Amino acid sequence: MTFRDNGPLDTSAVSAGGGVGRSVMIGGGSIGTVIIGLLIYFLTGGSGGDPNSASPAGPGAGAGAGLSQSEQEMNDRIRACTPQLANTDTTCRIVATTNSLNKVWPQLLRGYQPPKGGTRIMPVGANSINTACGVAGADTGPFYCPSDQVAVFQLDFMDRVIQKMGGSNAAFSQEYIVAHEFGHHVQTLLGDIKNSQKGSGADGGSVRTELQADCYAGMWGSRADKGPDAMLEPLSQQDVSAAIQTAQAIGDDTIQRNAGRNPNPESFSHGTSAQRVKWFTIGYRANGNIAQCDTFSGAI
């Protein structure tokens, strides 16, 4: 799977994030951490946390003074991204996928607007990042903060950790991870993100929210290679299989088994491996019908 060379990339919505200070983790990873952020979001009426706290001001926030060398180098790398580089470089792949998502979702959802906080990429070696949802450690994994509408990705997770977990770091697998976080943004725009607070465990709102984000990721994937302005070359079965491999690896049951524990449905927050594959596939086959991704009605 490759990006088409159909023009320059818009890098304005992507910036470096993360410093080397004390690391504070705000939630578990497994792709799609939103629960701690949502708690802050609802307690503050959707306005975010303390306005005087350290948090990104939006795309490109902090560019210039105050950036660490690694952040400045990351920003320079982001600005130099091209579609060709997106086929070999993870940073540029995140940039290009952000472009594609913001291009495809207006076709699927009337009134879609890109995340106000943009996409933040944590360089390897960065310990933590500040968002309106709090301070997240590098080991949190990719997450979306609804308070300031920012999607955060760690290069080390995308390149190494996901493969160590049994997933794939192939191109479309990494793009699935980005698309999943943007799925949470779609939920925020629709007002469905609040459903994550309804109930807990295997049948609770958190699991249903994460599975819907998987479904939305599949919807994007099915459209990203279609039409004269598509940014992706046609997807192969191998591409799709890489995303499915990652979806299987990050199921709650698989993660718990790999940690030497028996799966405990009462502690599930993201869904089983089978559920994550199921809902990604439903989205991929939904032909752009967003109603097919309703994980909040009936069995999952």
N, C-alpha and C positions, 0 to 999 in steps of 0.2 A: 504494500500500500504506500502510495506516495502522494505528496501534495503537488498539484498542478502549478506550473509557472505561469500564472495568469495575473501578474501584477504585484506590486510591492505590498508588504504586510503593514497593517496599522499597528504600531507599537505603543500608541498613546495610552491605552488602557491597561498596560502591563508594566510592572515595576518590581524592583528588588524589595525584599522584606526580610526582616530578621536581624538581630544583633548577636553579640557574643556575651551578653550579660547573664545573670542568673536565670536558669531555665525553670519555668513554672508551667506545669501541664494542666490544661483546663478540661480535658476529656479524653476518652479512649479513641483510638484511631479506627482502622478497618474501612477507611474511605467513607466520608460523609458525616463527620462529627458535627452535629448542630445542637445537641440537647442543652449543654451548658450555655451556649450562646443564646438559645431560645429562652432559657430561664431569665437571663438578664434582659432580653428583648421585651418579654411580657411584663416583668417587674417595673421596667422604666417606660411602659406605655408605647414601646416600639421606637423610642427615641435614642436608644443606645445607653451607654453607661455614663459615668461622670464626665461632663464635657471638658473638664480640666485634666482628664487622664490621658496617658499617651496612647494615641490611636491614629491610624492612617487618615489623612485628610482627603484621600481619593487617589485616582490613578496618578502615579508618579510622585506621590507624597514623599517628602523628605529628600527629593533630588537636590543635590548640592551639599551645603554645609551640614555636618552632623552625620553623614553617611560613613560607614566603615569602608575600608578598602575593598572588601569582598562585595559589599553592596554596590559600590561605585562601578566595580568591574562587571558585576551582573547587569547593571543598568546599561553600560556600554555594550555589553553582549546582546542585550535585548534590542537595543536600537539598531544593531547591525543585522538583525535577523531577516532572512529572505525565505521564500518558499523552498528553494533548493536546500538551504541549511536546515529547514524543518524536517527534512527527510533523514538527517543524520544526527542532529543535535537536539537533546531533550528540551533545553530552554526554548529554542526556536519552535519546537513542536508544540509546547504549551502556548506560545504566542500565536502560532498559526491556528491551533484548535480554538483558542479564544475568538479569533477572527471568524472562523467558520461557524461557531455557535451563535455569534451575534449576527451572522448573515442568514442562518437557517431558521432560527427561532421566530423571527417576524413572519415567516411563511406559515408557521404552525400555530402561532398565538397572536391574535390581533392585540395591538397595544403593547407588545413586548418592548421593553427597554433594557439595555445592557446594565449589568451591576454598577451602581454608582461608585462603589469603592474599587472596581476593577479587579484585576488578577494580580496576585503577589507571589513571587517566586523566592523561596528561601534558599540561599546558596549553601553548598556543603560546608559545614562548620558553624553555621548560624545556630545559636542555641534556642532562641525564642523570638516571638513576634507579638507585637501589640496590635490588638484590634478593639473595636468597641465592645466586643464580647469578653475581653480580658486578655491575659497574657498566655499564649500557647507555646508549649515546648516543641522542639523540633521533632520529638517522638510522638506527637499527637497524631501525625498523619494529615493528609489533605482534609480541609474542612471549609465550610462556608459560614460566615457570620451574617445573619439577617439584619442586625442592627445597623451596620454600615455597608451592607451588600458587598462584601469582599470575599473572593475565593482565594484560598491559600494553598500552595503546593510546595513540597520539599523535594529538591533535586535528588537527595539521597534516597528518599522513599521511591520516587519514580524509577530510578535506575537500578537500585540494589535491594531495598527492603522488600518490595513487592515480589521480586523473584525469590528471595529467601523464604517468603511466606508460602511459596508454591504457585504464585501467579506468574504472569508473563510481563516482561518489560519491552515487548515488541511494540511497534508504533501504535497500532490501533488499540491495544490494551491501555497504553498511557493516555490515549485520547478518550477512551471510555472513562478513565478516572476523572479527567477534566470535565467531561460532559456530565458525569454524575453530580459534581458540585454545582454546575450550572442548573441541573435539575432542581436543586434546592432553591436556586434563585427564582426559577419559574414558580415553584410553590409559594415563595414569598410574594411574588407579583399577584398570584391568584388568591392569596389569603389562606391557602391550605396548610401553610407551615405550622399553624396553631394546632393542627390535629396531632402533632407529635406528642402533645402533652396529655392525650386522652388514653389512659390505661398504660400498662407496662407489660413486659414479658413478650412471649412469642406472638401474642395476638394484639399487642398494644400499639399505641400511636407511633412510637419511635420506629418500630419495625415497619409499619405500613408506610411511614414517611420515607424511609430509606429505600424500600422496594419501589415506590413510585419514582424516586430519583433514578433508580436503575432503568425503569421503564422509559423515562424521558431521555436517558442517555441512548437507549436503543432507538428511539424515535429520531433523534438527531442523526445517529449513524446511518439510518436508512435513507436519509435525505441529503447527507453531506456530499455524496458523490453523484447527485442527480442534477441535470440541467446545464445549460451552457456556461453559467457562472459558478458551477460547483468548484470547490477548492480541492476536493479529493479525487484522485483517480478511482475508477470502479473498485469496490471492495471485493476481495476474494474470500473464499470460505476459510482460508488460513488466517486472514485478518480477523474475521468474526470469531473464529475458534480461540484466538489469543485473548480476546476480551472475555469470552466465556470461561477460559481457564482462570483468569483473574477473578471473575465473579464467584467461581467455585472456591477459590482459595480464601476469600474474605468472608465466607459465611460464618455466622456465629458458631455453629456446631463444629465446623472444621477447625476454626481457630482454637476452640476449647480442647478438642481432641489433640491437636498438635502441641498444646501446652501441657498435655498429660492429664487432662481432666475429663470427666464424663460430661457431655453436653447438658446444660441446665437451662431449659426453656424459660424459666422465670427470669433469667438474667439476660436473655437475648435482647439486642438493641438494633440489629441491622438485618436480621433474617437468616435463614439457613442457606447453605450453598445451593440447594435445589431451588429455593424460592428466588434467590438472586438471579440465577440463570433463567428461570421461568419468566420473571418480569422484564429482564433485559430483552429476552426473545419476543415477548408480547409487544413491547415497544417497537422493536425492529420490524415486526410484521404488521404494525398497526396502520400502515399506509397514511400516516399523518393525522390519524383520528385520535386526538388527545384524550377523548372519553374512554378509550381502551385502557388507559393507565390509571383508572380509578381503583386504587388499592384500599380505599376506606369503606367500601360497600361490600359486604359478604366475605366469603372465605378468601384467604390468601395462599 
